[in-house]
Amino acid sequence: MSDNNPFGGSFGNNGGQYATTVQYGGTEAAPAKTALGNAPAGPAGDVIKDTTTAAFAADVIQESRRQPVLVDFWAPWCGPCKQLTPQLEKAVKAAGGRVKLVKMNIDDHPSIAGQLGIQSIPAVIAFKDGQPVDGFMGAIPESQINEFITKVGGKGNGVPPVAEALAAATEARDAGDMQAAADIYDAILAQAPETVEAIGGLGDLLFEAGDTEGAEALLATAPEAKKDAPPLAALRAKIALAAQAAALGNPAEFEQRLAENPRDHQARFDLAMIQNAKGDRTAAADNLLAIIKADRSWNEDGARAQLLQFFEAWGMTDEATLAARRKLSALLFS
């Protein structure tokens, strides 16, 4: 601990007094960000919120007994606040739940900032166990923000920072918070630009958002020695499949051809390509499996080869991959 805290003094809330001290310790901090759109949901979205004077005790004092909480005191007219707050949000999202961020607009809620003796903004105070323990003023660089989170955030359960951040990105994406996932991938790449899981993850988000050019540009940043790593190969295959499907045209044409001739394997193959591009993986796989069942030798085993490319693009643990692989095994080995 240290007594050299710029926010020295006492803070009263609901009759309680909170002595200001400073605690040090912890691990490496993780980074964060990019921009795909806003979708506040899931674990990453839950670590950032706005608060009020009435909610401060619950949002900060009580919550800090479970984990460290950073409070960002800001105002709409404050230029440096507009620079600091996005950087804080980036770093907190990337910290994988080790800290939370609570934002307080001092124009609307001035009393708590006054009780803490805050003379200028932006100002950030970290709370632990119901007490303010550390803080800083001004718009500091991102590296110093990460160092600050390192002081107060503690260790990430022994998980390496990059692995922890990647896990947080996966959780955010599974919860539907694509923005948070993109933030985390981008931050990982800012500190560890050769992390292929982050390149593939962020590239996939860009591709799904319709930015194929951005995804391809990101793939180009991968180190030569890692260009065939599974996350990058999967993204490359997905982009290639989409390009092939886009050139095929209207699926109704192939459906009509199949209605007239169920053994028109080329029509079934082309329809599968379009179905995959539209996200209907089960139907795409079933059409290729139907070709394999009817004529394994068609187009030099082209249906099976294409199905394997689908697996690569979808990922080995994707539900559609697992289901189609079981069906393929049954066809080949029954």
MARDRENZA-897046 format. One record per residue (C-alpha): z, x, y. Coordinates in Angstrom, 3 decimals. Layout:
R  z  x  y
R  Z  X  Y
...
***
This chain:
R  z  x  y
R  0.000  0.000  0.000
R  -0.382  0.899  3.641
R  1.034  -0.423  6.908
R  -2.097  0.541  8.872
R  -3.631  -2.936  8.739
R  -5.598  -4.087  11.806
R  -4.314  -7.587  11.089
R  -0.640  -6.632  11.122
R  1.972  -9.274  11.803
R  2.839  -12.505  10.065
R  0.972  -15.645  9.164
R  2.737  -18.974  8.904
R  1.360  -21.802  6.776
R  3.320  -24.833  5.604
R  6.491  -23.091  6.673
R  5.765  -19.892  4.710
R  5.547  -16.363  6.098
R  2.936  -13.982  4.732
R  3.630  -10.314  5.446
R  0.420  -8.345  5.943
R  0.063  -5.348  3.667
R  -2.857  -3.358  2.319
R  -3.601  -2.745  -1.354
R  -6.065  -0.292  -2.783
R  -7.519  0.163  -6.249
R  -10.246  -1.234  -8.443
R  -13.644  -0.261  -9.654
R  -17.219  0.095  -8.578
R  -18.573  -2.864  -6.702
R  -21.882  -4.561  -7.413
R  -24.654  -5.533  -4.925
R  -26.943  -8.597  -4.328
R  -30.096  -10.665  -2.896
R  -33.722  -12.000  -2.459
R  -34.988  -15.389  -1.371
R  -36.492  -18.111  -3.514
R  -34.843  -21.203  -2.044
R  -31.440  -22.808  -1.982
R  -29.794  -24.339  -5.022
R  -25.989  -24.215  -4.768
R  -24.757  -24.718  -8.304
R  -23.069  -22.984  -11.182
R  -20.758  -19.979  -11.306
R  -22.386  -17.917  -8.548
R  -22.514  -20.820  -6.125
R  -18.805  -21.605  -6.712
R  -17.609  -18.263  -5.346
R  -18.665  -19.078  -1.757
R  -17.474  -22.027  0.314
R  -16.556  -23.158  3.829
R  -13.004  -24.172  4.648
R  -11.004  -25.999  7.294
R  -7.520  -25.646  8.734
R  -6.301  -28.452  6.462
R  -7.922  -26.958  3.343
R  -6.963  -23.341  4.037
R  -3.800  -23.411  1.935
R  -5.669  -24.639  -1.133
R  -8.907  -22.710  -0.629
R  -7.300  -19.389  0.263
R  -3.541  -19.168  -0.295
R  -3.421  -20.967  -3.634
R  -6.778  -19.688  -4.868
R  -5.810  -16.082  -4.109
R  -3.049  -16.375  -6.694
R  -5.838  -16.612  -9.284
R  -8.220  -14.022  -7.833
R  -8.820  -12.170  -4.551
R  -10.292  -14.294  -1.749
R  -12.164  -12.862  1.233
R  -11.988  -14.960  4.402
R  -14.858  -14.548  6.856
R  -13.882  -15.642  10.365
R  -17.042  -16.356  12.353
R  -18.588  -18.534  15.060
R  -22.120  -19.863  15.651
R  -22.504  -17.903  18.915
R  -21.520  -14.582  17.328
R  -24.572  -12.330  16.807
R  -22.844  -9.744  14.565
R  -21.531  -12.630  12.427
R  -25.106  -13.635  11.646
R  -25.695  -10.088  10.428
R  -22.500  -9.731  8.399
R  -22.185  -13.102  6.670
R  -25.425  -12.900  4.622
R  -24.465  -9.383  3.506
R  -21.021  -10.617  2.466
R  -22.545  -13.476  0.504
R  -24.882  -11.062  -1.270
R  -22.090  -8.742  -2.317
R  -19.746  -11.521  -3.417
R  -22.427  -13.159  -5.562
R  -23.158  -9.841  -7.220
R  -19.494  -9.093  -7.878
R  -19.628  -11.442  -10.853
R  -16.604  -13.535  -9.956
R  -14.212  -10.701  -9.122
R  -13.706  -12.091  -5.622
R  -14.386  -15.339  -3.779
R  -15.613  -15.785  -0.221
R  -14.281  -18.489  2.089
R  -15.875  -18.906  5.517
R  -14.023  -20.304  8.538
R  -15.704  -21.291  11.806
R  -13.117  -20.375  14.471
R  -14.725  -22.673  17.051
R  -13.857  -25.657  14.859
R  -10.670  -24.170  13.383
R  -9.087  -21.634  15.773
R  -5.404  -21.861  14.835
R  -5.365  -19.724  11.688
R  -7.364  -16.906  13.277
R  -4.874  -16.985  16.161
R  -1.893  -16.803  13.818
R  -3.439  -13.796  12.113
R  -3.859  -12.058  15.443
R  -7.635  -11.829  15.240
R  -8.949  -10.699  18.619
R  -12.674  -10.417  17.834
R  -15.189  -11.527  15.267
R  -16.640  -11.107  12.752
R  -13.393  -10.420  10.963
R  -12.781  -10.432  7.228
R  -9.371  -10.594  5.578
R  -8.745  -10.254  1.844
R  -5.968  -12.370  0.334
R  -4.194  -11.637  -2.950
R  -1.250  -13.492  -4.447
R  -1.033  -15.727  -1.419
R  -0.897  -12.889  1.102
R  -3.403  -11.068  3.345
R  -3.678  -7.545  1.965
R  -6.620  -5.853  3.667
R  -9.321  -6.484  6.234
R  -11.991  -5.198  8.560
R  -13.664  -6.195  11.819
R  -17.296  -5.958  12.873
R  -20.626  -5.968  11.051
R  -20.256  -3.037  8.692
R  -23.059  -1.662  6.418
R  -23.631  -3.181  2.996
R  -22.352  -0.049  1.276
R  -19.011  -0.410  3.057
R  -18.838  -4.090  2.163
R  -19.228  -3.126  -1.476
R  -16.524  -0.476  -1.101
R  -14.229  -3.102  0.403
R  -14.832  -5.430  -2.547
R  -14.101  -2.461  -4.809
R  -10.680  -2.100  -3.168
R  -9.620  -5.676  -3.630
R  -11.706  -6.923  -6.563
R  -10.203  -5.037  -9.461
R  -12.009  -4.021  -12.614
R  -14.618  -6.206  -14.258
R  -12.891  -6.370  -17.645
R  -14.215  -2.933  -18.535
R  -17.827  -4.087  -18.362
R  -20.184  -1.639  -16.609
R  -21.084  -2.966  -13.115
R  -24.805  -3.384  -13.836
R  -24.161  -5.152  -17.139
R  -21.624  -7.412  -15.435
R  -24.069  -8.223  -12.642
R  -26.869  -8.954  -15.130
R  -24.555  -11.326  -16.991
R  -23.719  -13.065  -13.711
R  -27.421  -13.437  -12.929
R  -28.023  -15.006  -16.338
R  -25.147  -17.432  -15.811
R  -26.474  -18.401  -12.401
R  -29.967  -18.996  -13.746
R  -28.677  -21.021  -16.697
R  -26.730  -23.154  -14.228
R  -29.877  -23.766  -12.166
R  -28.903  -21.552  -9.218
R  -32.121  -19.551  -8.955
R  -31.244  -18.267  -5.495
R  -27.993  -16.694  -6.696
R  -29.761  -15.154  -9.699
R  -32.440  -13.698  -7.436
R  -29.776  -12.356  -5.079
R  -28.045  -10.533  -7.906
R  -31.226  -9.091  -9.422
R  -32.342  -7.878  -6.011
R  -29.007  -6.208  -5.378
R  -29.039  -4.486  -8.758
R  -32.470  -3.072  -7.948
R  -31.230  -1.871  -4.566
R  -28.702  0.352  -6.341
R  -30.407  0.931  -9.695
R  -34.163  0.437  -9.149
R  -35.110  1.382  -12.724
R  -33.107  -1.441  -14.325
R  -35.838  -3.157  -16.336
R  -33.733  -6.254  -17.035
R  -33.448  -6.853  -13.286
R  -37.145  -6.124  -12.695
R  -38.101  -8.552  -15.440
R  -35.549  -11.166  -14.372
R  -36.495  -11.168  -10.701
R  -40.200  -10.970  -11.535
R  -39.857  -13.990  -13.808
R  -38.151  -15.956  -11.037
R  -40.948  -15.050  -8.629
R  -43.587  -16.050  -11.172
R  -41.880  -19.375  -11.907
R  -41.731  -20.002  -8.143
R  -45.502  -19.563  -7.948
R  -45.546  -16.018  -6.586
R  -47.613  -14.315  -9.264
R  -48.671  -11.587  -6.845
R  -45.046  -10.797  -6.059
R  -44.170  -10.688  -9.755
R  -47.032  -8.297  -10.461
R  -46.023  -6.082  -7.532
R  -42.490  -5.929  -8.886
R  -43.773  -5.012  -12.357
R  -45.668  -2.132  -10.762
R  -42.363  -0.624  -9.588
R  -41.146  -0.098  -13.145
R  -40.960  3.551  -14.229
R  -43.842  4.621  -16.458
R  -41.524  5.478  -19.334
R  -40.093  1.946  -19.365
R  -43.209  -0.117  -18.663
R  -43.300  -1.505  -22.217
R  -39.636  -2.510  -22.304
R  -39.190  -6.051  -23.720
R  -38.252  -7.776  -20.410
R  -41.343  -6.339  -18.727
R  -43.640  -6.975  -21.692
R  -42.468  -10.600  -21.769
R  -43.227  -11.119  -18.085
R  -46.599  -9.400  -18.391
R  -47.485  -11.625  -21.354
R  -46.416  -14.748  -19.464
R  -48.623  -13.848  -16.506
R  -51.575  -13.117  -18.793
R  -51.157  -16.403  -20.667
R  -51.054  -18.371  -17.430
R  -54.255  -16.700  -16.250
R  -55.998  -17.531  -19.521
R  -54.873  -21.155  -19.387
R  -55.948  -21.557  -15.763
R  -59.498  -20.652  -16.737
R  -59.693  -23.268  -19.492
R  -59.865  -26.431  -17.400
R  -58.784  -30.023  -18.106
R  -56.703  -30.602  -21.266
R  -58.147  -34.112  -21.601
R  -61.453  -32.566  -22.630
R  -59.858  -30.783  -25.592
R  -57.802  -33.821  -26.560
R  -61.011  -35.864  -26.689
R  -62.711  -33.235  -28.829
R  -59.767  -33.256  -31.255
R  -59.808  -37.024  -31.436
R  -63.431  -36.822  -32.506
R  -62.939  -33.843  -34.808
R  -59.382  -32.810  -35.816
R  -60.826  -29.596  -37.314
R  -62.147  -28.364  -33.967
R  -59.858  -25.348  -34.017
R  -61.192  -23.899  -30.774
R  -60.334  -27.102  -28.930
R  -56.850  -27.101  -30.478
R  -56.403  -23.427  -29.564
R  -57.462  -23.990  -25.943
R  -55.222  -27.049  -25.690
R  -52.280  -24.955  -26.911
R  -52.947  -22.432  -24.174
R  -52.869  -25.139  -21.505
R  -49.752  -26.739  -22.986
R  -47.974  -23.409  -22.865
R  -48.971  -22.901  -19.228
R  -47.527  -26.329  -18.427
R  -44.250  -25.444  -20.136
R  -44.717  -27.604  -23.254
R  -43.873  -24.805  -25.662
R  -43.185  -26.975  -28.693
R  -46.563  -28.733  -28.496
R  -48.345  -25.417  -27.920
R  -46.683  -23.840  -30.949
R  -47.329  -26.890  -33.133
R  -51.051  -26.816  -32.336
R  -51.330  -23.148  -33.257
R  -49.311  -23.749  -36.417
R  -51.710  -26.581  -37.308
R  -54.638  -24.150  -37.091
R  -52.808  -21.606  -39.252
R  -52.049  -24.289  -41.832
R  -55.625  -25.553  -41.894
R  -57.426  -22.206  -41.810
R  -55.427  -19.001  -41.666
R  -58.601  -16.919  -41.361
R  -59.978  -18.782  -38.333
R  -61.006  -16.385  -35.574
R  -59.624  -13.440  -37.575
R  -56.136  -14.956  -37.728
R  -56.342  -15.573  -33.982
R  -53.937  -18.533  -33.974
R  -51.122  -16.492  -35.487
R  -51.804  -13.584  -33.127
R  -51.639  -15.957  -30.171
R  -48.431  -17.516  -31.449
R  -46.847  -14.074  -31.639
R  -47.894  -13.481  -28.025
R  -46.191  -16.744  -27.105
R  -43.017  -15.500  -28.786
R  -43.153  -12.329  -26.720
R  -43.627  -14.261  -23.496
R  -40.934  -16.832  -24.269
R  -38.368  -14.317  -25.489
R  -37.066  -13.755  -28.989
R  -33.990  -15.952  -28.470
R  -35.792  -18.891  -26.849
R  -35.274  -22.159  -28.755
R  -39.018  -22.790  -28.980
R  -39.539  -19.284  -30.353
R  -36.840  -19.702  -32.988
R  -38.094  -23.119  -34.093
R  -41.750  -22.030  -34.270
R  -40.835  -18.821  -36.076
R  -39.071  -20.837  -38.773
R  -42.148  -23.059  -39.168
R  -44.428  -20.018  -39.285
R  -42.311  -18.403  -42.003
R  -42.428  -21.616  -44.023
R  -46.238  -21.639  -43.785
R  -46.705  -17.981  -44.625
R  -44.166  -17.629  -47.422
R  -43.989  -21.051  -49.061
***
